[in-house]
């Protein structure tokens, strides 16, 4: 069975986002062992300088790295990453597992994104498009797409 970890910066504040994540985590339990690990979001001023933003990304990056399971196939979510159709994303998950990587970790950065160090650890950088999404909403979208991928791989009716 594939083990999936989602490491995300920050806590989900809105109940509707927490409910959506819980629903997809429940559904994913049929196919995989999935866990979400939250790391603290670094605070900064209302109008941060470039150096303050870089400092935030570095501190969050160190927290993220400390939570990555040893030997995991690391997939940072970043705008410059590779885009897949849902079917190709499912095939990529399957190919990763077949290649001996049954532990996959997806990483969602904070509001300023991920540090270069975290991105450099990625075996695959993944993007869901050029749109900027709030990192809290990205967690729901990612869990839904992981669920859709497993549904595709298991010939479920969920994916139409």
WOZI-V889029 format. One record per helix or strand of 3 or more residues. SS is the DSSP state (a for helix, b for strand). FROM is the first residue (numbers start at 1). TO is the last residue. If there is no record, write none. Layout:
# WOZI-V889029
ss: {SS SS}
from: {FROM FROM}
to: {TO TO}
This chain:
# WOZI-V889029
ss: {b a b a b a b a a}
from: {3 15 33 50 73 86 103 116 135}
to: {9 28 39 67 82 98 108 120 153}
